[in-house]
Amino acid sequence: MNTTAASSLFADESVDLIFIDAGHKYDDVKADIIHYTPKLKPGSTMLFDDTEEKWPGVMQAVQNCSLAGELIAPSLWCHRKIN
């Protein structure tokens, strides 16, 4: 099953950690952000692999969706859900 379909297996605000490392095209990453961000519990973390110039779609989606966060390792973006 693709990542969008798999997101339906989780209730909103039920997941402590999500690691995004699937499609690297802008639309794929944006879809993962849209479908998985609601699944995060308050205070939980979403990580994005390949957030680097080699994968501009990943970088663009993270930036355009206004996900607050920071690089915590080379190419690894960390977003923490505050509330």
C-alpha positions, 0 to 999 in steps of 0.5 A: 500500500502506498504511504497515503493509504497507509496513513488511514491505519492510524488515528489522529494524534496517536503516533509519537514518531513518524519517519518520512523516507518515501517518495522524493518528489514534491507532490509525494512529500507534500501528500505525506505531510498532509496525511501524517501531520494530523497523526502526531500526538502533541509533543511528538516528532516527525523526521524527514530524510533526504532534506538536501539539495540533491532532493529539491522536492523534499526541501520544497515540500517541507518549506512550502508546508511551513513545518517548523523545525531544524536540521538535526543531522546532515539531510535529516529535518526534525519537526516537533508538534507543539500542540 
